Amino acid sequence: MEDLKTTLKQVQPKTRNPHLHSELHMLVDEVRRRFGETAQKGPGSFSFYLGFFKRLGTQKIRQILGEINESNVSDPKRLFWWKIKQESK
């Protein structure tokens, strides 16, 4: 029983940000955390990512993230923005 308690403590869900009210906002937050973005304004900010994500849609963003996860690239953030640029054309 103690083993089960310790396992459950490790799997505790992360506290959810109450300001993220849609799937798109949660996706933006996830990607920014993955790439280590902390900007409040301008490139790298939440609104910067949100603008691109709205234009492309969650399905396409998830597809791009999947492709990046499968690739063995040294700088995934750079590849992500290159793919976003290609899709925006």
C-alpha positions in Angstrom: 0.0 0.0 0.0 2.9 2.4 0.8 4.3 1.7 -2.7 1.0 2.8 -4.2 1.0 6.0 -2.2 4.5 6.9 -3.3 3.7 6.2 -6.9 0.6 8.4 -6.8 2.5 11.2 -5.3 4.9 11.1 -8.2 2.1 11.2 -10.8 0.2 14.2 -9.2 -1.1 16.4 -11.9 0.5 19.8 -12.4 -1.5 22.8 -11.1 -3.5 24.2 -14.0 -3.2 27.8 -14.9 -6.7 29.3 -14.5 -6.1 31.8 -17.3 -5.8 29.1 -20.0 -9.4 28.6 -21.0 -9.1 26.8 -24.4 -7.2 24.0 -26.0 -5.3 26.6 -28.1 -4.1 28.5 -25.0 -3.0 25.3 -23.3 -1.0 24.4 -26.5 0.7 27.8 -26.6 1.6 27.4 -22.9 3.0 23.9 -23.4 5.1 24.9 -26.4 6.5 28.0 -24.7 7.5 25.9 -21.7 9.1 23.3 -23.9 11.2 26.0 -25.7 11.9 27.9 -22.5 10.3 31.2 -23.6 9.8 33.8 -20.9 9.2 37.0 -22.9 6.3 39.2 -21.8 6.1 41.2 -25.1 7.3 40.8 -28.6 8.8 37.7 -30.1 8.5 34.7 -27.8 5.6 36.1 -25.9 2.3 34.3 -25.4 0.5 36.6 -27.8 3.2 36.1 -30.4 2.8 32.4 -30.4 -1.0 32.7 -30.2 -1.2 34.7 -33.4 0.6 32.0 -35.4 -1.3 29.2 -33.7 -4.7 30.7 -34.5 -3.7 31.1 -38.1 -2.6 27.5 -38.6 -4.9 25.7 -36.1 -4.2 23.3 -33.4 -4.2 20.2 -35.7 -1.4 21.6 -37.9 0.6 22.8 -34.8 0.4 19.3 -33.2 1.5 17.7 -36.5 4.5 20.0 -36.6 5.4 19.3 -33.0 5.1 15.6 -33.7 7.5 15.9 -36.7 10.0 17.8 -34.5 9.8 15.2 -31.7 10.5 12.4 -34.2 13.5 14.3 -35.7 16.9 14.2 -34.0 17.7 17.9 -34.3 20.0 19.9 -32.0 17.7 23.0 -31.9 14.0 22.0 -32.0 12.9 25.6 -31.5 14.6 26.8 -34.7 13.2 23.9 -36.7 9.7 24.7 -35.3 9.8 28.3 -36.5 11.2 27.2 -39.8 8.2 24.9 -40.3 5.8 27.6 -39.2 7.3 29.9 -41.7 6.9 27.3 -44.5 3.3 26.7 -43.5 2.4 30.4 -43.4 3.5 31.0 -47.0 
